Amino acid sequence: MLDVAAVMQRYRIRDRRAARRLMDDAGGFLVAGRLVVRWDDLEAFERRQREARGGASDDGDARSTARPIATTRRPSPPKKPLTPGWWRS
């Protein structure tokens, strides 16, 4: 059984609401007022998500099919300095 904090850590989610929404979609339920999800239900949910995307990888890592996010950007061209009185034209 995984609680909200464990799901946040597993998927590297910072928002508790997003983790709770994911747990609800995976079949989470309340025990003594706390939301939990079974490990098997979570893995089945991951398999369904992979199949819906068309991927068939099943090596046990939840982040194995994620593509890396491009973090580099092309540099912008250098800007020309404004000429005096530019606001008048």
C-alpha distances in whole Angstrom, upper triangle without the diagonal:
4,7,10,12,9,10,14,14,13,15,18,18,20,20,17,18,18,14,14,16,14,11,14,15,12,12,10,10,11,11,14,15,12,10,6,6,5,6,9,10,10,12,14,14,16,18,19,20,22,24,25,26,28,26,25,24,21,20,17,17,16,19,22,24,24,28,29,30,34,35,39,41,45,47,49,53,55,56,60,61,62,66,68,68,66,65,68,68
4,7,8,6,6,10,10,10,12,14,14,16,16,14,15,15,11,11,14,12,9,12,14,11,12,9,11,12,11,14,14,11,9,5,5,6,7,10,10,9,12,14,14,15,17,19,19,21,23,24,25,27,25,25,23,20,20,16,16,14,17,20,22,22,25,26,27,31,32,35,38,42,44,46,50,51,53,56,57,59,62,64,65,62,61,65,65
4,6,5,6,9,10,11,13,14,13,14,14,11,13,13,9,9,12,12,9,12,14,12,12,9,10,10,10,12,11,8,6,5,7,9,10,14,13,11,15,17,16,17,20,21,20,23,25,25,26,29,27,27,26,23,23,19,18,17,19,22,23,23,26,27,28,31,31,35,38,41,43,45,49,51,52,55,56,57,61,62,63,60,59,63,63
4,5,5,6,9,10,11,12,10,11,10,7,9,10,6,6,10,10,8,11,13,12,13,10,11,11,12,14,12,9,7,7,9,12,12,16,14,12,15,18,16,16,20,21,20,22,25,24,25,28,26,27,26,24,23,20,19,16,18,21,23,21,25,25,25,29,29,33,35,38,40,42,46,47,48,52,53,54,57,59,59,57,56,59,59
4,5,5,6,9,10,10,9,10,10,8,11,11,8,10,13,12,11,14,16,15,16,13,15,14,15,16,15,11,10,10,11,14,14,17,17,14,17,20,18,18,22,23,21,23,26,26,26,29,27,28,26,24,23,20,18,16,17,21,23,21,24,24,24,28,27,31,34,37,39,41,44,46,47,51,51,53,56,58,58,56,55,59,59
4,5,5,6,9,10,10,11,12,11,14,13,9,11,14,12,11,14,16,14,15,13,15,15,15,17,17,13,11,9,10,12,11,14,14,12,14,17,16,16,19,21,20,21,24,25,25,27,25,25,23,21,20,16,15,13,15,18,20,19,23,23,24,27,27,31,34,37,39,41,45,47,48,52,53,54,58,59,60,57,57,60,61
4,5,5,6,8,8,10,11,9,11,10,6,8,11,9,8,12,13,11,13,11,14,15,16,18,17,13,11,9,9,11,10,13,12,9,12,15,13,13,16,17,16,18,21,21,21,24,22,22,21,19,18,15,13,11,13,16,18,17,20,21,21,25,25,29,32,35,37,39,43,45,46,50,51,52,56,58,58,56,55,58,58
4,6,6,5,5,6,8,7,10,9,6,9,11,10,10,13,15,14,16,14,16,17,18,20,18,15,13,12,12,15,14,17,16,13,15,18,16,15,19,20,18,19,23,23,22,25,23,24,22,21,20,17,15,12,13,17,18,16,19,19,19,23,23,27,29,33,35,36,40,42,43,47,48,49,53,54,55,52,52,55,55
4,6,5,7,8,11,11,14,12,9,13,15,13,13,17,17,16,18,16,19,19,20,22,21,17,15,14,14,16,14,17,17,14,15,18,17,16,19,21,19,20,24,24,23,26,23,24,22,20,19,16,13,12,12,15,18,16,19,19,19,23,22,26,29,33,34,37,40,42,43,47,48,50,53,55,56,53,53,57,56
4,6,8,11,13,13,15,13,10,13,14,12,12,16,16,14,16,15,18,20,20,23,22,18,16,14,13,14,11,14,14,11,12,15,14,12,16,18,16,17,20,21,20,22,20,20,18,16,15,12,10,8,9,12,14,14,17,17,18,22,22,26,29,33,35,37,41,43,44,48,49,51,55,57,57,55,54,58,58
4,5,9,11,11,13,10,8,12,13,10,11,15,14,13,16,16,19,20,22,24,23,19,16,15,14,15,13,16,15,11,12,15,13,11,15,16,14,15,18,19,18,20,18,19,17,16,16,13,10,7,8,11,13,11,14,14,15,19,20,23,26,30,32,34,38,40,41,45,46,48,52,54,54,51,51,55,54
4,7,9,11,13,11,9,13,14,12,14,17,17,17,19,18,21,22,24,25,24,20,18,17,17,18,17,19,19,15,16,19,17,15,18,20,17,18,22,22,20,23,21,22,20,19,19,16,13,11,10,13,15,13,15,14,14,18,18,21,24,28,30,32,36,37,39,42,44,45,49,51,52,49,49,52,52
4,6,8,9,7,7,10,11,10,12,15,15,15,18,17,19,20,22,24,22,18,16,16,16,18,17,20,19,15,17,19,17,15,19,20,17,19,22,22,21,24,22,24,22,21,21,18,16,13,12,16,17,14,16,16,16,19,19,23,25,28,30,32,36,38,39,42,43,44,48,50,51,48,47,51,51
4,6,9,8,8,11,13,13,14,17,18,18,20,19,21,21,23,24,21,18,17,17,18,21,20,23,22,18,20,23,20,19,23,23,21,22,26,25,24,27,26,28,26,25,25,22,19,16,16,19,20,18,19,18,17,20,19,23,25,29,30,32,35,37,38,41,42,43,47,48,49,46,46,49,49
4,5,5,7,9,10,11,13,15,16,17,19,17,19,19,21,22,19,16,15,16,17,20,20,23,21,18,21,23,20,19,23,23,20,23,26,24,24,27,26,28,27,26,26,24,21,18,18,21,22,19,21,21,19,22,22,25,27,31,32,33,37,38,39,42,43,44,48,49,49,47,46,49,49
4,5,5,6,9,10,10,12,14,15,16,14,15,15,17,18,15,13,11,13,14,18,18,21,19,17,20,21,19,19,23,23,21,23,26,25,25,28,27,29,28,27,27,24,21,18,19,23,23,21,23,23,22,26,25,29,31,34,36,37,41,42,43,46,47,48,51,52,53,50,49,52,53
4,5,5,6,9,10,10,12,14,15,13,15,15,18,19,16,13,11,13,15,18,19,22,19,17,20,21,18,19,22,21,19,22,25,23,24,27,27,29,28,27,28,25,23,19,20,24,23,21,24,24,23,26,26,30,31,34,36,37,41,42,43,46,47,47,51,52,52,50,48,52,52
4,5,5,6,9,10,11,12,14,13,15,17,19,21,18,16,13,14,14,17,18,20,17,15,17,19,15,15,19,18,16,19,22,20,20,24,23,25,24,24,24,22,20,16,16,20,20,18,20,21,20,23,23,27,28,32,34,35,39,40,41,44,46,46,50,51,51,49,48,51,51
4,5,5,6,9,10,11,12,11,13,14,17,19,16,13,10,11,11,14,14,17,15,12,15,16,14,14,18,18,16,18,21,20,20,24,23,24,23,22,22,19,17,14,15,19,19,17,20,21,21,24,24,28,30,34,36,37,41,43,44,47,48,49,53,54,55,52,51,54,54
4,5,5,6,9,10,11,8,10,11,14,16,13,10,8,9,10,13,15,17,14,12,16,17,14,15,19,18,17,20,22,21,22,25,25,26,25,24,25,22,20,17,18,22,22,21,24,24,24,28,28,32,33,37,39,40,44,46,46,50,51,52,55,57,57,54,53,56,56
4,5,5,6,9,10,9,11,13,16,19,16,14,10,12,11,15,16,17,14,12,16,16,13,14,17,16,15,18,20,18,19,23,23,24,24,23,24,22,20,17,18,21,21,19,22,24,23,26,27,31,32,36,38,39,43,45,45,49,50,50,54,56,56,53,51,55,54
4,5,5,6,9,9,12,14,17,20,17,15,11,11,10,13,13,14,11,9,12,13,9,10,14,13,11,15,17,16,17,20,19,21,20,19,21,18,17,13,15,18,17,16,20,21,21,25,26,30,31,35,37,38,42,44,45,49,50,51,55,56,57,54,53,56,55
4,5,5,6,5,8,11,13,16,14,12,8,7,6,9,11,12,9,8,11,12,9,11,14,14,13,16,18,18,19,22,21,22,22,20,21,18,17,14,16,19,20,19,22,24,24,28,29,33,35,38,41,42,46,48,49,52,54,54,58,60,60,57,56,59,59
4,5,5,5,7,10,13,16,14,12,9,9,8,11,13,14,11,10,14,13,11,13,16,15,14,18,19,18,20,23,23,24,24,22,24,21,20,17,19,22,22,21,25,26,27,30,31,35,36,40,42,43,47,49,50,54,55,55,59,61,61,58,56,60,59
4,6,7,10,14,17,20,18,16,12,12,10,12,13,13,10,9,12,11,8,10,13,11,11,14,16,14,16,19,19,20,21,20,22,19,19,16,18,20,19,19,22,24,25,28,30,33,35,38,41,42,46,48,49,52,54,55,58,60,60,57,56,59,58
4,6,10,13,16,19,18,15,12,10,7,9,10,10,6,5,9,8,5,8,11,10,10,13,15,14,16,19,18,19,19,17,19,16,16,14,16,19,18,19,22,24,25,29,30,34,36,39,42,43,47,50,51,54,56,57,60,62,62,59,58,62,61
4,7,10,13,16,16,14,10,9,6,8,10,10,6,8,11,10,8,12,14,13,14,17,18,17,20,22,22,22,22,20,22,19,20,17,20,22,22,22,26,28,29,32,34,38,39,43,45,47,50,53,54,57,59,60,63,65,65,62,61,64,64
4,7,10,13,12,10,6,5,4,7,10,11,8,9,12,12,11,14,16,16,16,19,21,20,22,25,24,24,24,22,23,20,20,17,20,23,23,23,27,28,29,33,34,38,39,43,45,47,51,53,54,57,58,59,63,64,64,62,60,64,64
4,7,10,9,8,6,6,6,9,12,13,11,12,16,16,14,17,20,19,20,23,24,24,26,28,28,28,28,25,27,23,23,21,24,27,27,27,30,32,33,36,37,41,43,46,49,50,54,56,56,60,61,62,65,67,67,64,63,66,66
4,6,5,5,4,6,9,11,15,16,14,15,19,19,18,21,23,23,23,26,28,27,29,32,31,31,31,29,29,26,26,23,26,29,30,30,33,34,34,38,39,42,44,48,50,51,55,57,57,61,62,62,66,67,67,65,63,67,67
4,5,5,6,7,10,12,15,17,16,17,20,21,20,23,25,25,26,28,30,30,32,34,33,33,32,30,30,27,27,25,28,30,32,31,35,36,37,40,41,44,47,50,52,54,57,59,60,63,64,65,68,70,70,67,66,69,69
4,6,9,10,13,15,18,21,19,20,23,24,24,26,29,29,29,32,33,33,35,38,37,37,36,33,33,30,30,28,30,33,35,34,38,39,39,42,42,46,48,52,54,55,59,60,61,64,65,66,69,70,70,68,66,70,70
4,7,10,13,16,19,21,19,20,23,24,23,25,28,28,28,31,32,32,34,36,36,36,35,33,33,30,29,27,29,33,33,33,36,37,37,40,40,44,46,49,51,52,56,58,58,61,62,62,66,67,67,64,63,66,67
4,6,10,13,16,18,17,17,20,21,20,22,25,25,25,28,30,29,31,34,33,33,32,30,30,26,26,23,26,29,30,29,33,33,33,37,37,41,43,46,48,49,53,55,55,59,59,60,64,65,65,62,61,65,65
4,7,10,13,16,14,13,17,18,16,18,21,21,21,24,26,26,27,30,29,29,29,26,27,23,23,20,23,26,27,26,29,30,31,34,35,38,40,44,46,47,51,53,53,57,58,58,62,63,63,61,60,63,63
4,7,9,12,11,10,14,15,14,16,19,19,20,22,24,24,26,28,27,27,26,23,24,20,20,18,21,24,25,25,28,29,30,33,34,38,40,44,46,47,51,53,54,58,59,60,63,65,65,62,61,65,65
4,6,9,7,7,10,11,11,13,15,16,16,19,21,21,23,25,24,23,23,20,21,17,17,15,18,21,22,22,26,27,28,32,33,37,39,43,45,47,51,53,54,57,59,60,63,65,65,62,62,65,65
4,5,5,6,9,10,11,13,14,15,17,19,20,21,23,24,23,22,21,18,19,16,17,15,19,21,22,23,26,28,30,33,35,38,41,44,47,49,52,55,56,60,61,62,66,68,68,65,64,68,68
4,5,5,6,9,10,11,12,14,15,17,19,20,21,23,21,20,18,15,15,12,13,12,16,17,19,20,24,26,27,31,33,36,39,42,45,47,51,53,54,58,60,61,65,67,67,64,64,67,67
4,5,5,6,9,10,11,12,14,15,16,18,20,21,19,18,17,14,15,12,14,13,17,18,19,21,24,27,29,32,34,38,40,43,46,48,52,54,56,60,61,63,66,69,69,66,65,69,68
4,5,5,6,9,10,10,12,14,15,16,18,20,19,18,18,15,17,14,15,13,17,18,19,20,24,26,28,32,33,37,39,43,45,47,51,53,55,58,60,61,65,67,67,64,63,67,66
4,5,5,6,9,10,11,12,14,15,17,18,17,17,16,13,15,12,12,10,13,15,16,17,21,23,24,28,30,33,36,39,42,44,47,50,51,55,56,58,61,63,64,61,60,64,63
4,5,5,6,9,10,11,12,14,15,16,15,14,13,10,11,8,10,8,12,13,14,16,19,22,24,27,29,33,35,39,42,44,47,50,51,55,57,58,62,64,65,62,61,65,64
4,5,5,6,9,10,11,12,14,15,14,13,13,11,13,11,13,11,15,15,15,17,21,24,25,29,31,35,37,40,43,45,49,51,53,57,58,60,63,66,66,63,62,66,65
4,5,5,6,9,10,11,12,14,14,14,14,12,15,13,13,11,14,15,14,16,19,22,23,27,29,32,34,38,41,42,46,49,50,54,55,57,60,62,63,59,59,62,61
4,5,5,6,9,10,11,12,11,11,11,9,11,10,10,7,10,11,11,12,16,18,20,24,26,29,32,35,38,40,43,46,47,51,53,54,58,61,61,58,57,61,60
4,5,5,6,9,10,10,9,8,9,8,11,10,11,9,12,12,11,13,17,20,22,25,28,31,33,36,40,42,45,48,50,53,55,57,60,63,63,60,60,63,62
4,5,5,6,9,10,10,10,12,11,14,14,14,12,14,15,13,15,18,21,23,26,29,32,34,37,40,42,45,48,49,53,55,56,60,62,63,59,59,62,61
4,5,5,6,9,9,10,11,12,14,14,13,11,12,13,11,12,15,18,19,23,25,28,30,33,36,38,41,44,46,49,51,53,56,59,59,55,55,58,57
4,5,5,6,5,7,8,9,12,12,12,10,11,11,8,10,13,16,18,22,24,27,29,32,35,37,41,44,45,49,51,53,56,59,59,56,56,59,57
4,5,5,6,6,9,10,14,14,15,13,15,14,11,14,16,20,21,24,28,30,32,35,38,40,43,46,48,51,54,55,59,61,62,58,58,61,59
4,5,8,10,12,14,17,17,17,15,16,16,13,14,16,20,21,24,27,30,31,33,37,38,41,45,46,50,52,53,56,59,59,56,55,58,57
4,6,9,11,13,16,17,16,14,14,14,10,11,13,16,18,20,23,26,27,30,33,35,38,41,43,46,49,50,54,56,56,53,53,56,54
4,7,10,12,15,17,17,15,15,14,11,13,14,18,20,22,25,28,29,32,35,37,40,43,45,48,51,52,56,59,59,55,55,58,57
4,6,9,12,13,13,12,13,11,8,10,12,16,18,21,24,27,28,31,34,36,40,43,45,48,51,52,56,59,59,56,56,59,57
4,6,10,12,13,13,13,11,9,13,15,18,21,24,27,29,31,34,37,40,43,46,48,52,54,56,59,62,63,59,59,63,61
4,6,9,9,10,11,8,7,11,13,16,19,22,25,28,30,33,36,39,42,45,47,51,53,55,59,61,62,59,59,62,61
4,6,8,9,11,9,9,13,15,18,21,24,27,30,33,35,39,41,44,47,49,53,55,57,61,64,64,61,61,65,63
4,6,9,10,8,10,13,15,18,21,24,26,29,32,35,38,41,44,47,49,53,55,57,61,63,64,61,61,65,64
4,6,9,8,10,13,16,18,21,24,26,30,33,36,39,41,45,47,49,53,55,57,61,63,64,61,61,65,64
4,5,5,8,10,13,15,18,21,23,26,29,32,35,38,41,44,46,50,51,53,57,60,61,57,58,61,60
4,6,7,8,12,14,16,20,22,25,28,31,34,36,40,42,44,48,50,52,55,58,58,55,55,59,58
4,6,5,9,10,13,16,18,21,24,27,30,33,36,39,41,44,46,48,52,54,55,52,52,56,55
4,6,8,10,13,17,19,22,25,28,31,33,37,39,42,45,47,49,53,56,57,54,54,57,56
4,6,9,12,15,18,21,24,26,30,32,35,38,40,44,46,48,52,55,55,52,52,56,54
4,6,9,12,15,18,20,23,27,29,32,35,37,41,43,45,48,51,52,49,49,52,51
4,6,9,12,15,17,20,23,26,29,32,34,38,40,42,46,48,49,46,46,50,48
4,6,9,12,14,17,21,23,26,29,31,35,37,39,43,46,47,44,44,48,47
4,6,9,12,15,18,20,24,26,28,32,34,36,40,42,43,40,41,44,43
4,6,8,11,14,17,20,23,25,29,31,33,37,40,41,38,38,42,40
4,7,10,12,15,19,21,23,27,29,31,34,37,38,35,36,40,39
4,7,9,12,15,18,20,24,26,28,32,35,36,33,34,38,37
4,6,9,12,15,17,21,23,25,29,32,33,30,31,34,33
4,6,9,12,15,18,21,23,27,30,31,28,30,33,32
4,6,9,12,15,18,20,24,27,28,26,27,30,29
4,6,8,12,15,17,20,24,25,22,24,27,26
4,6,9,13,15,18,22,23,20,22,25,24
4,7,9,12,15,19,21,18,21,24,22
4,6,9,12,15,17,15,17,20,19
4,6,9,12,15,12,15,18,17
4,6,9,12,10,13,16,16
4,7,8,7,10,12,12
4,6,6,9,11,11
4,6,8,9,11
4,5,6,8
4,6,6
4,6
4
